[in-house]
């Protein structure tokens, strides 16, 4: 079983104590989001868990408890972007806090097991392609040697976020400009020792040097 922790909420950031207690107890109840009356009980043991994939914007609450995870293969998908409080209101300062947290996590578990997610990428009057290129370069240079892979994606518009994106003034880049932008990100990533990949993108960026990536990395899990 691959345990995804979790794409519904940021468990490492907000519920790490609860999750670690679930591992100690050896089980968890999970509710079907499409059918609230359907609740499943899952065994959480080293025998039943092949790998734990953590999704987070702030794993700092777990850093002092990583030894408790030693019986389980695991890795982190760490989303770290360059947005300000207008987009990510509840995160600590990126340069002063979050980049050092990334480095500390990598130092403890190894750069292979910390994937940097610079996503989703959105474009506004403030967050222009030039802004992203400059910020991404600064972050990539800081994270050089602390991760082997960076995953990017571009924001998708759907019913629940359409109005918010409109209020932010989000716009799309023409295909040619988007590909040029992606190519520049790829070059920066490679300069800093990172393989670049995309996640759930309709546009094919392989000719820009960015491989199409699965949300859960089968090859990495096998290696771990």
Residue pairs with C-beta under 8 A, 6 or more apart in sequence:
1 42
1 48
1 49
1 50
2 50
2 51
2 52
2 53
2 216
2 221
3 44
3 49
3 51
3 52
3 53
4 53
4 55
4 216
5 11
5 12
5 19
5 52
5 53
5 54
5 55
6 55
7 55
8 33
9 15
10 55
10 56
10 57
10 58
11 18
11 19
11 54
11 55
11 56
12 19
12 54
12 55
12 56
12 58
12 59
12 61
12 62
12 76
13 56
13 57
13 58
13 59
13 60
13 61
16 61
16 62
16 65
17 61
20 65
20 68
22 28
22 44
23 44
23 68
23 69
23 72
25 44
26 43
26 44
26 45
27 41
27 42
27 43
27 44
28 41
28 42
28 44
29 39
29 40
29 41
29 42
30 39
30 40
30 42
31 38
31 39
32 38
32 39
32 40
42 48
46 71
46 72
49 72
49 73
50 73
50 221
51 72
51 73
51 74
51 75
51 221
51 224
52 69
52 72
52 73
52 74
52 75
53 74
53 75
53 77
53 216
53 221
54 62
54 74
54 75
54 76
54 77
55 77
55 79
56 76
56 77
56 78
56 79
57 78
57 79
57 80
57 88
57 91
57 98
58 91
58 92
58 98
58 101
59 76
59 78
59 101
59 105
60 97
60 101
62 69
63 101
63 104
63 105
63 108
66 108
66 109
73 221
73 224
74 113
74 224
75 109
75 112
75 113
75 114
75 115
75 217
75 220
75 221
75 224
76 105
76 109
76 113
76 114
76 115
77 115
77 117
77 151
78 102
78 105
78 114
78 115
78 116
78 117
79 117
79 118
79 119
80 94
80 98
80 99
80 102
80 116
80 117
80 118
80 139
81 87
81 88
81 94
81 118
81 119
81 121
82 94
82 118
82 127
82 131
82 132
82 135
82 136
82 139
83 127
84 126
86 126
86 168
87 122
87 127
87 168
91 98
92 98
94 139
99 139
99 142
99 143
102 114
102 116
102 143
102 146
102 147
103 142
103 143
103 146
105 114
106 114
106 146
106 147
107 146
111 145
111 146
111 147
111 148
112 148
112 220
112 223
112 224
113 224
114 146
114 147
115 147
115 149
115 150
115 151
115 217
115 220
116 143
116 147
116 149
116 150
116 151
116 194
117 150
117 151
117 152
117 153
117 199
118 136
118 139
118 150
118 151
118 152
118 185
119 151
119 152
119 153
119 154
119 199
120 153
120 154
120 155
120 156
121 132
121 152
121 153
121 154
121 155
122 154
122 155
122 165
122 168
122 170
123 129
123 132
123 170
123 171
123 172
123 173
124 168
124 169
124 170
124 171
125 169
129 173
129 177
129 181
132 181
132 185
133 181
133 184
133 185
133 188
136 185
136 188
137 188
140 150
140 188
140 189
140 191
140 192
140 194
141 192
143 192
143 194
144 192
144 193
144 194
145 193
147 194
148 193
148 194
148 195
149 194
149 195
149 196
149 197
150 189
150 194
150 195
150 196
150 197
151 196
151 197
151 198
151 199
151 213
152 182
152 185
152 196
152 197
152 198
152 199
152 210
153 198
153 199
153 200
153 201
154 178
154 201
154 203
155 161
155 165
155 170
157 165
157 170
172 178
173 181
175 203
178 203
179 203
179 205
179 207
179 208
182 198
182 205
182 208
182 210
183 208
183 209
185 196
185 210
186 196
186 208
186 209
186 210
187 209
189 195
189 196
190 196
190 209
195 211
196 209
196 210
196 211
197 210
197 211
197 212
197 213
198 205
198 210
198 211
198 212
198 213
199 213
199 215
200 215
201 212
204 212
205 212
206 212
